[in-house]
Amino acid sequence: MTAVEIKQFRAVRKEAGRHIDPATAEVMWRYAQTLDPYGIKELPEECQQIGREYFARSPGGDMWVSFDDLPKDVRDKLRDMHRHELAFPAGLADMFDAAIAELRRRGELD
């Protein structure tokens, strides 16, 4: 992609991000280049770093938007609302909460 095409690609996602409602949004994460979460650039080797990248979309939508392209208030709400799904390691927070609830149910934890 050319620099102009990359700029347009990001502008489309930023605009889509302005219309994502945190109350109904779908979220997910995947491992991706941290400097290019969409995988649209050719990064030099020294800039290639893989990490967890977070995305959101409107329900049933076909455009996942990087959290980096969301308005800050939307990003913050999504991180708060979906912290168990997005936390690392994924799923352990839910398992911990379930274990605590079970201990409380059995009277083994005050």
MARZAVEX-201197 format. One line per 2 residues: number of its first residue (from 1); their letters; for each residue x, y, z of C-alpha. Coordinates in steps of 0.2 Angstrom, whole numbers. Each point is the difference from the previous one (the first is absolute). Layout:
N
NUM = A = X:Y:Z  ...
***
This chain:
110
1 = MT = 0:0:0  6:18:-3
3 = AV = 1:13:13  -16:8:-6
5 = EI = -10:-17:-1  6:-4:18
7 = KQ = -6:18:6  -17:-3:-8
9 = FR = -1:-18:7  3:7:18
11 = AV = -12:15:-3  -14:-13:-5
13 = RK = 3:-10:16  1:16:11
15 = EA = -17:6:-7  -8:-18:3
17 = GR = 7:1:17  -9:16:4
19 = HI = -16:-10:-3  4:-15:11
21 = DP = -12:0:15  10:-8:15
23 = AT = -16:-7:7  -3:-11:-15
25 = AE = 17:-2:-7  9:-17:-4
27 = VM = 18:-1:6  15:-11:-4
29 = WR = 18:-1:1  13:-8:-11
31 = YA = 19:-1:-1  6:13:-13
33 = QT = 14:12:-4  -2:14:14
35 = LD = 5:13:-12  -12:-6:-14
37 = PY = -14:-9:8  -9:-1:-17
39 = GI = 15:-8:-8  -1:13:-15
41 = KE = 18:6:1  17:-7:-4
43 = LP = 10:3:16  18:-1:0
45 = EE = 7:-14:11  5:11:14
47 = CQ = -18:6:2  -8:-17:0
49 = QI = -7:-4:17  -15:-12:3
51 = GR = -12:4:14  -18:-1:5
53 = EY = -10:12:-10  -18:4:4
55 = FA = -15:3:-12  -18:4:1
57 = RS = -15:1:-12  -18:3:-1
59 = PG = -10:-15:3  0:-11:-15
61 = GD = 11:12:-9  14:-5:-12
63 = MW = 13:14:4  10:-3:16
65 = VS = 8:16:6  16:0:10
67 = FD = -2:8:18  13:12:-6
69 = DL = -13:7:-12  -14:2:12
71 = PK = -4:16:9  8:-1:18
73 = DV = -16:0:9  -7:-15:-10
75 = RD = 17:-9:2  0:2:19
77 = KL = -18:-6:1  3:-15:-10
79 = RD = 16:-5:10  -10:2:16
81 = MH = -16:-9:-6  10:-15:-8
83 = RH = 15:-1:11  -3:-18:4
85 = EL = 0:-4:-19  15:11:-4
87 = AF = 11:-3:15  16:-10:-1
89 = PA = 0:-14:1  -17:-1:-7
91 = GL = -14:-9:10  10:-2:16
93 = AD = -9:15:8  -17:-9:-3
95 = MF = 7:-17:7  7:10:16
97 = DA = -17:8:2  -9:-17:-1
99 = AI = 12:-8:12  -3:14:13
101 = AE = -19:-1:-3  1:-19:3
103 = LR = 10:2:16  -12:12:7
105 = RR = -15:-11:-5  8:-14:10
107 = GE = 3:11:15  19:-1:-2
109 = LD = 3:18:-3  -7:15:10
***
